[in-house]
Amino acid sequence: MKFLKSLLVISCCALFAEPQKEEAPFDEQVFTWARTIAEVMHQMHQKHYKVTNFDQCVIKGLDAILNTADPHSNILDPKTYKMMLEATSGEFFGIGIVIDNTRSSKDKFLVVVDTIADGPADKAGVKQFDKIVEIDGTSLEGITTDEATAKLKGERNTKVTIKVLREGHSELLSFDITRDVIKEQHSLCFYIEDQHIYYLSLSMFSDTSASQLEKLLQKAKRTSCKGLILDLRNNSGGLLNSAVDIAGLFLQKGSTVVITKDKSGEVTDSYKTNREPIAHDIPIFILINNFTASAAEILAGALKIHADQSSSKKSNHMVFLVGTKTFGKGSVQEVIPLQSAVATDAKLPTNHNCAIKITTSLYFLPNDTTVQGEGITPDFDIERRTPPTDSQLWFTKNYGRESALPNYIKAKPEDEKEKKKKEEEEKNKKKERKTWSERAQHMLETDNQLREAINLINLLDMAHHTCIAQVKTRQDALNFMQNIVVTGKQLKLVEIKV
């Protein structure tokens, strides 16, 4: 199988290489190599000590060819193709995790970026940033992400066993998880009452995303809030049309959000807003990170570009990006079912039920720049501070406080009744299972990127009341805030000898 894979990779190098002057026509190259491949197959069948599954040999070989073109092009075997069709129908049987799509097949683990609220994995105790190293006894080394995902999915009420590496644990953790219907909660909304700011998180763009944001914007307009925080961190994309509809809430009708170009540089599609905007004067701060991908970074990039263009028109369209650079996935894939049939019987041709996913074009933003491989750079570069690990918490508790020392002096003796009351409350907290909304709220309370966005909104609001001439346009406001906020900037330190 490895020999076949290597041969197919060599053949694909010729197919995808830069055309040479004396190069044979494409069809002729394919025909020539097809005969060579058939001969290799024949020799393998005749001579090889142990021929493994023939279908898998061919599938892995073809997958290698497509992967040589780009990492997003591959073949979908019958199981993976079926799984993909089920996923796009809105319901599928799985364990409910969001995975890291940047994974290479050489990686020995699959990173859990997040868990679906109250899904099977969430209920079983799987946590964000756990590293799955084994599925049903099979190591993930050498397995593609699509194959690993397919292993996690199956019939409803069936069990899958995963083993994970977790920070602070020296041994692997094992989880037996019962597959179930996964209905993702794509949005989460809060009103930050003491700051008079609205917050909406979108983990993926679905059919209802635009209407949810529209309702929130209507509330925000009625209450004259300071601003809206749109959280697109860990948003892997979803429906592009939904992202275009969201852009229509802010941009003038007919504004270009994104276009696609083929390999010849010809425009193949253009996506424009088709509604009147409702949010002209509400400052929007968009949270992004390295897992903000595809349609999510297109939305963030398009709003930023149009906001920059509105600055030159002396408009007050205010959109700012906060966080870290986005993923940079700006390619368009088309899934094509393979119609070729192989006759196992002269009268009964069969279809292998495979499909190929190939990159056919790239996305380009309104200023004719591509997201592909570049990503979107935030206006305010702020790294996310992760919560302390179990080992850090243990060290701080036992060594990082005066109260950890034996026989330390207590300035105020602790009341025994109060102490028992606190211990009882702590026990009850551990017993109670918090809802997803409660857990998300707890995480946001310690989210430094969110706090920085709130600080920026308050700074902009203060400027609007005290020095409005300095924040008339987005560019003016950006310069104003960047001159004051030091987060993410390199400090210019001049040594003084005293």
N, C-alpha and C positions, 0 to 999 in steps of 0.2 A: 504493500500500500504506500509506504514511504517513497519507494522508487517511482511508482506511478505519479504520486503527488509532485515529486521533483521534476519529472518529465513534463507534466502539464504546466508547471510553473515556467519551465524553460520555454515551452511552446508559446505561452501567453506573453512572455517578454518580447517575442518577435511580433505578436499581434498588436501589442500596445506601444511598441517602440516608435520613436520619431520616424516618419516615412523617409526612405532613402530614394535616390533617383532611379536606381536600377532594381528596386524592390518589386517582387512579383505581386500581382493583384491579390487582394485580400482573400477572395474566394478560392484562389489557387493555393494560397498558403494553408487555408483551413483544410482543403481536400488532401493536400500532401501530408499534413500532420495527422489528419484523421486516419489515414492508412497506417502511419507509424504507430499511432496509439492502438489501433486494432491489432497490429502485429505484437506489440508489447503485451496486450491483454491475452492474446493467444498463447504466447510463450509462458506467461505467468500461469495460465490455466494448465498448460501441459507440464511444466517443469517445476513450479514452485512447490516447496515441501509442504506448505500449509496455506492454502488460499482462504483468506478471510471473506467475510460477506462481500459479494461482488457489487451489490448496489451501493454499499457504503464506500467502496473503492472509487467508484465513478463519482459519487456525490462529493466526496472530499477533494477529488482531483479538480472537478469543475469549480468547487468553492475556492480552491487555491487560485485558479485563473481569474475569477472575478475579484478576489481580494487583492490581486496584484494591481488592478486598476485603481481601487481606492478602498478604504476600510469599511465603507458603508454598502458596498456591493457584494452580494453573496447569493448562494443558492439556498432555497428553502426546501428542506426535505419534506415528505408528506406530513410528518408529525408537527414540525415547526410551522409549516404553511397552514395547517388546520388550526393550530394554536393562535396564529396571527389573525385568521378570519374570525375566530371566536372572540378575541380581544377587541376587535374593532366593532363588534356587535353590541358592546356595552356591558356584557356580562361574561365572566369566565371563571373557571374553578381554579383557584390558586391559593397562595398563603398570604398575599397582601403586603408586598414590600416594593419599595422603589429602589432600583439598583443603579450602580455606577456604569454608565454606557461607555466610559472611556477605557474600560477593561480590555486588555489584550488576552488572546487565548493562551499566551505563555504565562500569564498570572496564575498563581495557585489558589486564588481566592476571589470571591465576589463580594464587593462592599455594599452593605445596606445603607443607602443614602437616607432613607426614611421608611417608616412603617405606615401602612394605611390604617386610619383611625378605626379601632375596634375590629380590625381584621384578624384572621387566624394567627398570624405571626405576632401581632401586637398583644393578643390575649395570652399567647404562649410565653411571652417574656423576651422576645427578640427585640434588640434595641438599635437605635441609630448608630451607624459606624461599626456594627458587628461585621466580621469578615467570615463569610461562609466558605469553608474549605472542603466540605464533603456533603454530597447529597445521596441519600440511600446507599451509603457505603462506597460511592464512587468519588474519587479525588477529582477536583476541578482542573488540575493541571492539564493543559493541552485541549481543553474543551472550550468551544466558542461560547460567547455570551448567550446567543440564541439557543444553543443546545442546553446550556445550564438552565435557562429560563423555562425551556420545554420540560425539563426534569422536575421542576417545581410545580408544574401544572398537571392536572389529571382529572379523573372522574370525581364528582362530588362525594364528600364523606370518606374519601380514601386518605390514607395517612402517608406523609413523607417525613423522613428523618433527616435533619440537617445538623452538622457540627460546625461551631463557630469559634473564632478567636475573638476574645474581648479584652480590651485594655484593663490592666490590673489583675487579670486572671492568668495563672501559670498553666492551667490545663484547659483543654477544649471543653466547651459547653455543648451538650446535646439537647435537641428539641424534637419531640414528636408532634407534628402539626397536622391537623385534619383540614384537608382542602375544602373550600366553600366558595360560594359566589362572592366575587369581589366587586363591591360598589364603592368606588372611590369618592371621598369627600374632597372636591377640588377647591373649595373656598372656605375661608374662615374670616369673620368680620368682628371688629371690636371698636368701641368708641372710647378713646382715652379721655375720660371726663375732665380730669384736672388740667389737661393741656388743651382741651377743645380741638382735638385732632381725630380724624377717622383713619382706621387701618383696615386694609383688605389684603388677604393673602390668597394667591391663586397658584395651586400646585400644578395645574394643567389647564389649557383652554378647552372648555367643553361648550355645548350648545347654549348653556344657560349663563356663561361667564359674563357676557356683555350686559344682559338684563340685570344681573346681580349688581354689577358696578354702576349701572344707570340708576337703580333705586338708591344706592348709597350716595351717589352724587346729588340726587334730588334732595335727600335729607341734609347733606352737607350745605347745599345752597340755601335751604330754608333756615338753617341755624347759623349761617355766616361763620363757619368754622375757619380756623387758621390755615388748614391744609389737609391733604390726603396723602397717606403713605400706601403705595401699591407694592406689595411684597411679591417679587417674581423670583426669589431665591429658590433653587432646586426645581424650578419649573422647566421641564424638559420639552415643552412645546404644546403638542396637541393639535387642535383644529386651527389652521391658518386663517380661515374665514372668520373664526371667532375673534382672533387677534385683530383682524382688519375692522371688525365691528366695534371693538373696544377703542381702536384709534379714532373711529368716527365720532366718539363721544367728546373728543378734544379738538380734532382738526376740521378745517373747513370742508364742506361737501365737495367730493371730487378730488381730494388730495391723494397723491400717490403714497402708498405705504411701502410697497416692495414690488420689484419686477423680477422675472426670471429670464436668464439668457442661456442659450444652448452653446455647444462647443465652438460654433462659428461666430459667437458674439451677437447672434440675432435674438431680439426680444421675443420670447415665446408666450409670456403671460404678464399682465399688469394688474395689480390689485389696488383699487382705489376705494375711498370711503364713499358711501352712498346715502348718508343721512346728515341732517343738520346737527352740529355739536351742541352740547348743553353745558359744558364746563369751560368757560373762557377765562375766568378770573380766580379759580381755585388753584393754588400752588400744588403741584404733584411731585412728590419725591418717591422715586422708584428704587427699591432695594434689589440689587443684582449680585450674583456670585458666579463662581466657575462652573456651577451646575445649571445656570440659566442658559437654555439652549434653544436653537431653532426658532420657532414662532415667537417665543418669549423674548429673545434678544432682538428679533426683527422689530417687535413692538417697541421695546425700549430704545433701540437705535433710531427708528423712524420718528418717534415723539421728540427725541433729543434734536434731531436734524431739523425738523419743522420748527421747533422752539428757537433754534439758532437763526433760522431764516426769518422768523417773525421778529427777532431782535432788530434786524435791518429795516423792518417795516414799522419800527417804533410801536410794536404791539407788546402787550404784557403777558403773552403766553409763557407761563413759567413751568418748566419741567426740568428736574435735576435727577441725576443718577448717583446713587450712593452704594458703596460696597466694593467689590472686586471685579476684575475683568471677566466677561462672560466666556462661555465655552468655545464659541467660534464654529458652530455647525451651520453652514449656509448652503448646503447642497440639497438637491431635490432627488428623491428616489421614486422610481416607478416599479410597481410589482407586476410582473408579467407571468401569467400561468403558462407552463410549457405544454404545448399541444402535441408534441411528437409522441407517437405511439410505438411501442416495441412489440412485435408479434411473438407471443409465447406459443401461440397456436395459429396455424395458417388461417383459420376462420375467425379467430378471436383476438383482435388486437387489444392491448391494454395501455392505459395511460398511467404514468408513474405518479401522478398527482403532485408533481413538484412545481416550483415557481422560482423565478429569479428576481432579485431586487437589485436594480442597477441605477447608478447616478446618471441622470439625463440632463440636468441643468444646474445653475447656481443662482442663489438669491442675490439681488443687488438693492441697496437702500436708495432713497430718493436723491441722494447726492452722488449716485453711481459708484459707490464703494461697496465691496462685498463683505459679508460677514464671515465667509468661509476662511477658516484658519487664522482669522484676525480677532474676532470677537468684538465686543463693545467696551470701550474704556469708560469708567465712571467719572463723573465730575469731582467726586470726593472719594479718594481711594482709602477705604477703611477695612482692615482685616477683621474677620470674626474671631473673637476670643472664645475658645471652647471652654465648657465647664471643667473644673478641676477633676482629675481622675480619682478613682477610689484610693490609690496609693498616696496621692497628694493630700487628700482629705484626712487620711489616717495619720500621715506625718504631721500635718498641722495640728490635729487634735492632740497628739501625744508628745510633740516636741516643739511646736511653734507658738506656744502660749505659756505665760507665767503660771496659769492655773493647772498646767500639766505637770508641774514640779511637785514632788512630795512635800507635804506640810507647808504649802504656800500660805501666806497670810491673807485671810479673807477680810476685806475692809468692812463688808456688811454681811453678817451671818445670814445664811439662807434658811428661810422658814421651812420646816419639814413638811407641813401641809401643802405649801406652794410647790415644793419639790416633787411630792407624790402626784400632785395634780398635773404638773408638766409631763411627768413620766407616763401617766395614764393617757394624756392627750396625744403623746407621741406614739404610743401603742395603737390607739384608735386610728391615727392617721395612716399607719402602715397597713392596717387591716382593710381600710376603705379603698376601693378601686376608683380612682378618679376618672372622670369622663375625658374624652379626647380634647374637648374644648378647655377643660380645667387644666389639663397637662400642657396644652399649647399656651395658655395664658401664663402659666408658671414659667415656661421657657422664655416667653417674650419679655417677662419682667426683668430677666437678667441678660437680655440681648443687647450687646453694646452697639451693634449697627443700627438697631431700631432707636436706641437712645440718641445716637448721633444725628439721625434723621429728625428726631423731635427737636433737638437743640438747633438744628439748621432752620427748621420751620419757625421756631420762636425767634431766631435771629432775624429772619426775613420779615416776619410780622412786626418786630420792633422797628426795623428800618422803614417799613411802610408808614409807620406812625411818627417817626422822628426825622428821617432824612430821605423822603420819597424820591428826591431828584437823583439819588445815587443808585436806585433800584428800579428805574423806569422800564428797562428791558431785561430779558433773561441774561444777556451778556453782562450788563451792568450789575445785576444781582449776583451773578456768579463771581465776578471780580471782587465785589464787596465782601461776600462770604469767604472766599478763598484767602483774602488778605487778613481776615480775622481768625479763621479756624486753622489750627496748626496740625490737626490730625491728618496723617498721611503725607505731610510735607517734610522735606529734609530741612532740618534746622541749620542755620548758618551760625556756627559757634566761633567766636574770636577769643583766643586765649588772652587773659590779662595777668601779667606777672605782678604780684604784690609782695 
